[in-house]
Amino acid sequence: MERALMSSEGLPNREWFKHQIYAPGFYTGYGVKTIPAVRESIEQKQWKQADEQIVRVGKVLENTGEQIQGRRRRWRRWRSKLG
């Protein structure tokens, strides 16, 4: 599921960080930031970028939810075959 929480575009100004839910902060070194693209855009008052990142992170979360639901359905089908 961790892979579902990543975006191929990475974070603004740090394309090598793909995870959209947590990453080291741009200004904090190793200090972890949650939802870093949105949070840092807001902290820097870059409202347009914040709006764009909210949409991107929302899509990542939707895709993750869909994967969870798909796995749950497959698990239920598998379990029903057992008994």
Buried (B, 14 or more C-beta within 10 A) or exposed (E): EEEBBBBEEBBBEBEEBBBBBEBBBBEEEEEEBEBBBBBBBBEEEBEEBBEBBBEBBEEBBEEBEEBEEEEEEEEEEEEEEEE
